Amino acid sequence: MYKKIIIIVSIISLVIIGFLVYWYPVQKGMAEKAVQLYMEKQGISQDNIDGKNIMKDYKQGGYKIDIVLKDDPGLVYSYFWRKEHGVVLLVFINGTAGIDEGMKYPPLENP
Protein backbone atom coordinates (compact mmCIF):
# COMPACT_ATOMS: atom_id res chain seq x y z
CA MET A 1 0.00 0.00 0.00
CA TYR A 2 2.80 2.42 0.93
CA LYS A 3 4.59 1.73 -2.40
CA LYS A 4 1.43 2.50 -4.39
CA ILE A 5 1.05 5.86 -2.67
CA ILE A 6 4.68 6.76 -3.40
CA ILE A 7 4.26 5.76 -7.06
CA ILE A 8 1.05 7.78 -7.43
CA VAL A 9 2.56 10.84 -5.75
CA SER A 10 5.69 10.52 -7.94
CA ILE A 11 3.62 10.32 -11.13
CA ILE A 12 1.50 13.32 -10.15
CA SER A 13 4.66 15.29 -9.28
CA LEU A 14 6.27 14.44 -12.64
CA VAL A 15 3.14 15.53 -14.51
CA ILE A 16 3.03 18.84 -12.64
CA ILE A 17 6.76 19.48 -13.17
CA GLY A 18 6.44 18.59 -16.87
CA PHE A 19 3.53 21.00 -17.23
CA LEU A 20 5.42 23.83 -15.51
CA VAL A 21 8.54 23.26 -17.63
CA TYR A 22 6.43 23.41 -20.80
CA TRP A 23 4.32 26.35 -19.64
CA TYR A 24 7.21 28.63 -18.72
CA PRO A 25 10.70 28.00 -20.15
CA VAL A 26 9.64 26.09 -23.27
CA GLN A 27 6.92 28.54 -24.28
CA LYS A 28 9.16 31.49 -23.44
CA GLY A 29 11.81 30.08 -25.79
CA MET A 30 9.19 29.52 -28.49
CA ALA A 31 8.00 33.13 -28.11
CA GLU A 32 11.52 34.55 -28.26
CA LYS A 33 12.33 32.53 -31.38
CA ALA A 34 9.07 33.56 -33.12
CA VAL A 35 9.65 37.24 -32.31
CA GLN A 36 13.27 37.02 -33.47
CA LEU A 37 12.13 35.60 -36.84
CA TYR A 38 9.43 38.29 -37.11
CA MET A 39 12.00 41.01 -36.42
CA GLU A 40 14.37 39.54 -39.04
CA LYS A 41 11.56 39.78 -41.61
CA GLN A 42 11.12 43.41 -40.57
CA GLY A 43 14.83 44.02 -41.15
CA ILE A 44 15.70 44.57 -37.48
CA SER A 45 19.06 43.21 -36.34
CA GLN A 46 19.69 41.99 -32.80
CA ASP A 47 22.47 44.61 -32.50
CA ASN A 48 19.84 47.33 -32.90
CA ILE A 49 18.02 46.37 -29.68
CA ASP A 50 18.50 48.94 -26.93
CA GLY A 51 16.12 47.36 -24.40
CA LYS A 52 14.05 44.20 -24.08
CA ASN A 53 11.43 43.12 -21.55
CA ILE A 54 9.76 39.69 -21.64
CA MET A 55 6.55 39.08 -19.70
CA LYS A 56 4.22 36.11 -19.38
CA ASP A 57 0.73 37.12 -20.52
CA TYR A 58 -1.51 35.33 -18.03
CA LYS A 59 -4.69 37.02 -19.24
CA GLN A 60 -4.52 35.89 -22.88
CA GLY A 61 -1.85 33.21 -22.68
CA GLY A 62 1.50 33.39 -24.40
CA TYR A 63 4.10 36.12 -23.96
CA LYS A 64 4.56 39.85 -24.51
CA ILE A 65 8.00 41.08 -25.53
CA ASP A 66 8.64 44.83 -25.46
CA ILE A 67 11.56 46.04 -27.58
CA VAL A 68 13.17 49.50 -27.71
CA LEU A 69 15.38 50.08 -30.74
CA LYS A 70 18.48 52.24 -30.99
CA ASP A 71 17.51 53.71 -34.37
CA ASP A 72 13.83 54.31 -33.54
CA PRO A 73 13.90 55.93 -30.07
CA GLY A 74 10.73 56.93 -28.30
CA LEU A 75 8.76 53.96 -29.63
CA VAL A 76 8.11 50.65 -27.89
CA TYR A 77 7.58 47.70 -30.21
CA SER A 78 5.32 45.28 -28.31
CA TYR A 79 5.29 41.79 -29.79
CA PHE A 80 2.51 39.54 -28.52
CA TRP A 81 3.02 35.80 -29.07
CA ARG A 82 0.49 33.03 -28.64
CA LYS A 83 1.12 29.53 -29.87
CA GLU A 84 -2.21 29.41 -31.70
CA HIS A 85 -1.89 32.81 -33.40
CA GLY A 86 1.82 33.53 -33.81
CA VAL A 87 3.15 37.07 -33.42
CA VAL A 88 1.14 40.29 -33.40
CA LEU A 89 2.91 43.67 -33.22
CA LEU A 90 1.61 46.85 -31.63
CA VAL A 91 3.78 49.96 -31.51
CA PHE A 92 3.42 52.43 -28.63
CA ILE A 93 4.53 56.02 -28.17
CA ASN A 94 3.98 57.57 -24.74
CA GLY A 95 1.72 54.64 -23.82
CA THR A 96 -0.60 55.14 -26.83
CA ALA A 97 -0.96 52.26 -29.28
CA GLY A 98 -1.77 52.25 -32.95
CA ILE A 99 0.99 54.39 -34.39
CA ASP A 100 0.58 54.40 -38.18
CA GLU A 101 3.21 56.89 -39.25
CA GLY A 102 6.73 57.68 -38.23
CA MET A 103 7.79 54.18 -37.26
CA LYS A 104 10.81 52.77 -39.02
CA TYR A 105 9.62 49.13 -38.83
CA PRO A 106 5.86 48.77 -39.40
CA PRO A 107 3.99 45.52 -38.68
CA LEU A 108 4.23 42.87 -41.37
CA GLU A 109 1.25 42.34 -43.66
CA ASN A 110 1.65 38.54 -43.88
CA PRO A 111 4.17 37.37 -41.28
Summary of the structure (lengths in Angstrom):
residues: 111
radius of gyration: 18.9
end to end distance: 55.8
largest distance: 69.5
contacts: 264
relative contact order: 0.14
helix: 40%
strand: 30%
